[in-house]
Amino acid sequence: MKLKVRVVHYRCHGVDCWYADIDDADDRQPDDPYWYVDGCRTQAEALTAACAQLATLDQSVAAGAHPARVSGTTSYAA
């Protein structure tokens, strides 16, 4: 499984924010990722959260689990 991290900068109510998600490297539609975090104050914060989640996903996949997409879970961000 090849995964990618996407980090996006945006402004919300005049404040700089960062969003990160984890999805298939081959998925052209980023509408249903495996994980996301929103409202980070810095790019580094968003990237750190995504890297921590990648490590967790790696351990789960190594143990035989298949990651669930956001649409299939009740808790979206770590």
KAZI-V199272 format. One record per residue. SS is DSSP state (H for helix, E for strand, C for the rest). PHI is phi in degrees with one decimal (NA if undefined). PSI is psi as a letter, one per 20 degrees, with the letter a starting at -180 (999 if undefined). Layout:
# KAZI-V199272
ss: [SS,SS]
phi: [PHI,PHI]
psi: [PSI,PSI]
This chain:
# KAZI-V199272
ss: [C,C,E,E,E,E,E,E,E,E,E,E,C,C,E,E,E,E,E,E,E,E,E,E,C,C,C,C,C,C,C,C,C,C,E,E,E,E,E,E,C,C,H,H,H,H,H,H,H,H,H,H,H,H,H,H,H,H,H,H,H,H,C,C,C,C,C,C,C,H,H,H,C,C,C,C,C,C]
phi: [NA,-103.3,-115.2,-132.5,-108.0,-117.5,-120.0,-126.0,-97.4,-150.9,-113.6,-131.2,55.3,79.1,-113.9,-71.0,-135.5,-132.6,-125.7,-136.7,-141.9,-123.6,-147.5,-61.1,-64.0,-95.4,-79.8,-82.3,-108.9,-83.1,-92.1,-146.3,-74.3,-78.3,-162.0,-153.8,-137.8,-129.7,80.7,-69.6,-83.2,-138.0,-61.6,-60.9,-63.3,-64.3,-68.1,-62.5,-63.1,-65.7,-64.3,-62.6,-69.3,-60.0,-62.2,-65.5,-61.4,-59.8,-64.7,-65.5,-65.7,-61.7,-84.4,100.7,-81.9,-109.3,-62.6,-96.4,-77.7,-53.9,-63.2,-100.7,-124.8,-102.4,-116.2,-94.9,-116.7,-91.4]
psi: [p,p,q,q,p,p,p,p,p,r,p,o,k,j,p,p,r,q,q,q,r,p,r,q,h,i,o,i,o,k,i,m,r,h,q,q,q,q,j,q,h,r,g,h,g,g,h,g,g,g,g,g,h,g,g,g,g,g,g,g,g,h,i,i,q,p,q,q,q,g,i,j,r,i,p,g,q,999]
